[in-house]
Every structure is written in structure tokens, then in C-alpha cells.
Amino acid sequence: MKNIMLFNNNRKASLKTKEQLKGILIKNGFNIVTEKANLIIVIGGDGTMLSAIRKHRYKNTPFLGINTGSLGFLPSISPNEIEKIISILKNKDYKIMSYPLLEVKGVTVKGNKLFHYAFNEILIKHLDPTIMEAKIYINGKPFNYFTGDGFIISTPIGATGYAIWAGGVATHSELPVYQITPLNPNDNSINRPLKTSMIVPVDTLLDIKIVKDKYRAVIVACDGRKVSNDYISELHISASHKAIKILRWGEYDYFDLYKNKIIDKNISKIIF
């Protein structure tokens, strides 16, 4: 891994870390490149990591994160450990872990088609104060008539993001599954919507058809970014054959990471 691409946000701490790292890499014989990289080092937090993945997911190049953000669930190295990167790369003291993407295909109320990928989650949400109504199909069969605000469809590694705060379930990142989490289901004597998160096998095909779509302001976002200005009519969601490679160094343990970042809240404090 001689050719390294650097990707960073514009926070002061990230810019400082970038310059330090750049000097260390060049001094030790590595090349800083903008194309044909063997490794993309991302300097920032989880949001910066997602931005890098969104921009460079087609390169089939592994990502390594340096955490200058607050949570840092994806980045695995702190700024005061950057000199370790040299020995990690030269001694190959790392694992390259592969995480499948979710893909969403859809049609808007104007008849436009959309196609996007998500590393963490797909958000389907009704913007108006009235409830959304949708027909859910699993593997082509009718499953549920949903009423509520929408859904979060999350990958295992994305389950610790938006989904977990919406009542989803923490899911080990290595499991071949994804998760469907309903948002504020409207359960009463008439409606019987899906009320709890559901873990499904990775090969599950999910279709969502919006009822009265022309009168429902339903949007779709992938990893926090809205993918269309048109409202949505129907969606098809599945696991993609494409995957993202994340370089993990040392003895990576999902449970240690979950305990450290989610349970114990070992994050950098943000001062306003």
C-alpha cells in the first residue's frame, strides 16, 4: 500500500492531523496521490467517513479512518496514534473487512427513476403532519399495510446510527442481515402496522408502495442525503453485490467497540 489518498473535513483538528500525517507518510516512502490509491485515509468523524465512502465507493479501495470527530464508530485511529500507521501498513498488522451496501431503486410520482446505494441506512419518511400509508411486500408477497411516519432500513454497521435511536436493535456488523425499523407506527383499532424492528436475511427483497402517492410527501435519503427532490411512489430495496472495504488494525472486536462508543459513551465532548 504505497499510494495513499487523504480525505478530510475542514475542521481545524482534521487539517492539523492531515499535515502531520502527510509529512510522516512522505518521510517513510509513501506516495500521496489523488488517483489510483491503494488506501484511502479519512480524517474526521463518522460523517466524513460516510462522505468519503459516498464519493469513492466505486474505486474498490479500502478505507482507514482517523477520528477527529465526536463518536468515531467507523474511524479506528486517534490523532495521537498516527505514527502507528507506518508500522501497521509495513507490517500488514491489519484486517480488511468487507461490508455490503444496500441499494434502493425507485420511481417518483413524476415517473422519474432513481438508483442509489447506502452504507449505513436508507430513510423513507413522510414530511407532512398526516400519516403515511404504504403497502410492504417481502420477497414479492404482501406483508403489511403500514401507517406511520416511515422507515429506516439499516445495514448491520449502520444499526448503531439513526436506527438505534429510533428503537432499532444493535446488530453485530458481521451478520448477513439488514434491519427494517418503523418510525412512529400508527397503531389503533383500525391500523395494524409493523410496530417493531425486524431483522431479515441479507437476500431479502423489500418493496414499498406508497398509497395515494401523489398526495403524500414521501422522501428517500441514503446515509443522510436526500436522493430526489420528487416525492416517491414506490421503492425496491435489497442488499447490493457491491461492498465497502474498511481497514481495521490490531485486534478488532465489535463488542469492545460497541461498549466503548455506545454503552460507555466514550466520545469527544462538543463544546458550544
C-alpha positions as CSV (number, residue, x, y, z in Angstrom):
1,M,0.0,0.0,0.0
2,K,2.4,2.6,-1.2
3,N,-0.1,5.0,-2.8
4,I,-2.3,6.8,-0.2
5,M,-5.2,9.2,-0.8
6,L,-6.1,11.6,2.0
7,F,-9.7,12.7,2.6
8,N,-10.6,15.1,5.3
9,N,-13.1,17.6,6.6
10,N,-12.2,21.3,7.2
11,R,-12.2,21.2,11.0
12,K,-9.0,22.7,12.5
13,A,-8.1,19.4,14.2
14,S,-8.5,17.5,10.9
15,L,-6.4,19.9,8.9
16,K,-3.6,19.8,11.5
17,T,-3.7,16.0,11.6
18,K,-3.6,15.8,7.8
19,E,-0.4,17.9,7.6
20,Q,1.2,15.8,10.3
21,L,0.2,12.6,8.6
22,K,1.3,13.8,5.2
23,G,4.8,14.5,6.5
24,I,5.1,11.2,8.2
25,L,3.9,9.2,5.2
26,I,6.3,11.0,2.7
27,K,9.2,10.6,5.1
28,N,8.6,6.9,5.2
29,G,8.4,6.4,1.4
30,F,4.7,6.5,0.8
31,N,3.1,8.5,-2.1
32,I,0.3,10.9,-1.6
33,V,-2.0,10.6,-4.6
34,T,-5.4,11.7,-5.9
35,E,-6.0,8.8,-8.2
36,K,-5.2,5.0,-8.3
37,A,-4.7,4.8,-4.5
38,N,-4.1,1.5,-2.6
39,L,-5.7,3.0,0.5
40,I,-7.9,6.0,1.4
41,I,-7.2,7.5,4.8
42,V,-10.1,9.5,6.1
43,I,-9.5,12.2,8.7
44,G,-12.7,13.3,10.5
45,G,-15.6,11.6,12.2
46,D,-18.3,9.2,11.1
47,G,-19.9,11.8,8.8
48,T,-16.6,12.4,7.0
49,M,-16.2,8.7,6.6
50,L,-19.6,8.4,5.0
51,S,-18.8,11.3,2.7
52,A,-15.6,9.6,1.6
53,I,-17.4,6.3,1.0
54,R,-20.1,8.1,-1.0
55,K,-17.5,9.8,-3.2
56,H,-15.1,6.9,-3.7
57,R,-17.2,3.7,-3.3
58,Y,-16.6,2.7,-6.9
59,K,-12.8,2.5,-6.5
60,N,-12.8,-0.8,-4.7
61,T,-10.2,0.7,-2.4
62,P,-10.1,0.1,1.4
63,F,-10.7,3.0,3.8
64,L,-8.9,3.7,7.1
65,G,-10.3,6.3,9.5
66,I,-8.6,8.7,11.8
67,N,-11.1,10.0,14.3
68,T,-11.1,13.8,14.8
69,G,-14.9,13.8,15.3
70,S,-17.0,13.1,18.4
71,L,-18.3,9.5,18.2
72,G,-15.9,7.8,15.8
73,F,-17.6,4.4,15.4
74,L,-16.1,3.9,11.9
75,P,-12.7,5.6,12.2
76,S,-10.4,3.4,14.3
77,I,-7.3,5.5,14.9
78,S,-7.0,8.6,17.1
79,P,-4.8,11.6,16.1
80,N,-2.2,10.9,18.7
81,E,-1.7,7.4,17.2
82,I,-1.0,8.4,13.6
83,E,2.7,7.4,13.7
84,K,1.5,3.8,14.2
85,I,0.1,3.9,10.7
86,I,3.5,3.3,9.3
87,S,4.1,0.1,11.2
88,I,0.5,-1.0,10.6
89,L,1.0,-0.7,6.9
90,K,4.5,-2.0,6.6
91,N,3.9,-5.0,8.9
92,K,0.5,-5.6,7.5
93,D,-0.9,-5.6,11.0
94,Y,-4.5,-5.1,9.9
95,K,-7.6,-6.8,8.6
96,I,-9.6,-5.6,5.6
97,M,-13.3,-6.1,6.4
98,S,-16.0,-6.0,3.8
99,Y,-19.4,-4.5,4.4
100,P,-22.2,-4.9,1.8
101,L,-24.1,-1.9,0.7
102,L,-27.9,-1.6,0.4
103,E,-29.3,-0.5,-2.9
104,V,-32.6,1.3,-3.5
105,K,-34.4,1.6,-6.8
106,G,-37.5,3.6,-7.1
107,V,-40.0,5.6,-9.1
108,T,-41.1,9.1,-8.2
109,V,-44.7,10.5,-8.6
110,K,-43.4,12.2,-11.8
111,G,-42.3,8.9,-13.2
112,N,-38.6,9.5,-12.8
113,K,-36.4,6.6,-11.8
114,L,-33.8,6.6,-9.0
115,F,-31.0,4.3,-8.1
116,H,-28.7,4.8,-5.1
117,Y,-26.6,3.0,-2.5
118,A,-26.4,3.2,1.3
119,F,-23.6,2.2,3.6
120,N,-25.5,3.0,6.9
121,E,-29.2,3.3,6.2
122,I,-32.0,4.3,3.9
123,L,-34.5,6.7,5.4
124,I,-38.1,6.7,4.0
125,K,-40.1,9.5,5.6
126,H,-43.3,11.4,5.3
127,L,-42.8,15.1,5.6
128,D,-46.4,16.2,6.2
129,P,-48.1,16.1,9.6
130,T,-50.5,13.5,8.3
131,I,-49.6,9.8,8.4
132,M,-48.0,7.9,5.6
133,E,-49.8,4.8,4.2
134,A,-47.7,2.2,2.4
135,K,-48.0,-1.4,1.3
136,I,-45.0,-3.5,2.2
137,Y,-44.0,-6.6,0.2
138,I,-41.3,-9.1,1.3
139,N,-39.9,-11.3,-1.4
140,G,-42.8,-10.4,-3.7
141,K,-45.5,-11.3,-1.2
142,P,-47.9,-8.8,0.6
143,F,-46.6,-8.4,4.2
144,N,-48.1,-5.3,5.9
145,Y,-50.3,-2.3,5.3
146,F,-48.2,0.3,7.1
147,T,-49.4,3.6,8.6
148,G,-47.0,5.9,10.4
149,D,-44.1,8.3,9.6
150,G,-41.8,6.0,7.6
151,F,-39.0,3.5,7.9
152,I,-35.2,3.2,8.5
153,I,-33.7,0.4,6.5
154,S,-30.2,-0.2,8.0
155,T,-27.2,-2.3,7.5
156,P,-25.7,-4.1,10.5
157,I,-22.9,-1.5,10.7
158,G,-25.5,1.3,10.3
159,A,-27.8,-0.1,13.0
160,T,-25.8,1.9,15.7
161,G,-26.7,5.1,13.9
162,Y,-30.1,6.6,13.3
163,A,-31.9,3.2,13.7
164,I,-30.8,2.5,17.2
165,W,-32.1,5.9,18.4
166,A,-35.4,5.2,16.7
167,G,-35.9,1.9,18.6
168,G,-33.9,-0.4,16.4
169,V,-31.7,-3.2,17.5
170,A,-28.0,-3.3,17.7
171,T,-26.8,-5.8,15.2
172,H,-23.4,-7.4,15.0
173,S,-21.6,-5.9,12.0
174,E,-20.6,-9.3,10.6
175,L,-24.1,-10.8,10.4
176,P,-25.5,-11.3,6.9
177,V,-28.7,-9.4,7.6
178,Y,-30.3,-6.0,7.4
179,Q,-32.9,-4.3,9.5
180,I,-36.3,-2.6,9.0
181,T,-37.3,-0.1,11.7
182,P,-40.7,1.6,11.6
183,L,-40.9,5.3,12.5
184,N,-43.9,6.2,14.8
185,P,-46.2,3.5,13.6
186,N,-49.9,4.5,13.9
187,D,-51.4,1.5,15.7
188,N,-55.1,1.8,16.6
189,S,-58.3,-0.2,16.3
190,I,-58.2,0.1,12.5
191,N,-54.5,0.1,11.6
192,R,-52.1,-2.8,12.3
193,P,-48.8,-1.5,11.1
194,L,-45.4,-3.1,11.7
195,K,-44.5,-1.9,15.2
196,T,-41.1,-3.2,16.0
197,S,-37.8,-3.5,14.2
198,M,-37.4,-6.6,12.1
199,I,-34.1,-8.3,11.2
200,V,-34.2,-10.0,7.8
201,P,-31.7,-12.2,5.9
202,V,-29.4,-10.3,3.6
203,D,-31.0,-11.8,0.5
204,T,-34.5,-10.4,1.4
205,L,-36.2,-8.3,-1.2
206,L,-38.3,-5.4,0.1
207,D,-40.8,-3.5,-1.9
208,I,-42.7,-0.4,-0.6
209,K,-45.6,1.1,-2.5
210,I,-46.9,4.5,-1.2
211,V,-50.7,4.7,-1.0
212,K,-52.1,7.9,-2.6
213,D,-48.6,8.7,-3.6
214,K,-49.5,12.0,-5.4
215,Y,-50.9,13.3,-2.1
216,R,-48.1,12.1,0.2
217,A,-44.9,14.0,0.6
218,V,-42.6,11.0,1.0
219,I,-38.8,11.4,0.5
220,V,-35.9,9.0,0.5
221,A,-32.4,9.7,1.9
222,C,-29.3,7.5,1.8
223,D,-26.8,8.0,4.6
224,G,-28.3,11.3,5.5
225,R,-28.6,12.7,2.0
226,K,-31.9,13.2,0.1
227,V,-31.7,11.4,-3.2
228,S,-34.5,13.1,-5.1
229,N,-36.5,16.3,-5.0
230,D,-39.5,14.5,-6.3
231,Y,-41.8,12.6,-3.9
232,I,-41.7,8.8,-4.0
233,S,-44.2,6.4,-5.5
234,E,-42.6,3.0,-5.0
235,L,-39.3,1.6,-3.8
236,H,-37.3,-1.7,-4.2
237,I,-34.6,-2.3,-1.6
238,S,-32.1,-5.1,-1.5
239,A,-28.5,-5.9,-0.5
240,S,-26.1,-4.9,-3.2
241,H,-23.3,-7.1,-4.7
242,K,-21.1,-4.1,-4.1
243,A,-19.3,-3.8,-0.8
244,I,-17.1,-1.3,1.1
245,K,-13.7,-2.3,2.5
246,I,-12.7,-1.0,5.9
247,L,-9.2,-1.4,7.2
248,R,-9.2,-2.4,10.9
249,W,-5.9,-2.6,12.8
250,G,-4.9,-4.7,15.7
251,E,-7.4,-7.0,17.4
252,Y,-10.7,-5.6,16.2
253,D,-13.6,-6.6,18.4
254,Y,-17.1,-5.4,17.6
255,F,-18.3,-5.9,21.2
256,D,-15.5,-3.8,22.6
257,L,-16.2,-1.1,20.1
258,Y,-20.0,-1.1,20.9
259,K,-19.3,-1.0,24.6
260,N,-16.8,1.8,24.3
261,K,-18.8,4.0,21.9
262,I,-22.4,3.3,22.5
263,I,-22.8,2.0,26.1
264,D,-20.0,3.9,27.9
265,K,-20.3,6.9,25.6
266,N,-16.6,7.3,25.2
267,I,-16.8,10.2,22.8
268,S,-15.2,13.6,22.4
269,K,-17.2,16.3,24.1
270,I,-18.5,19.0,21.9
271,I,-18.3,22.5,23.5
272,F,-20.7,25.1,22.1
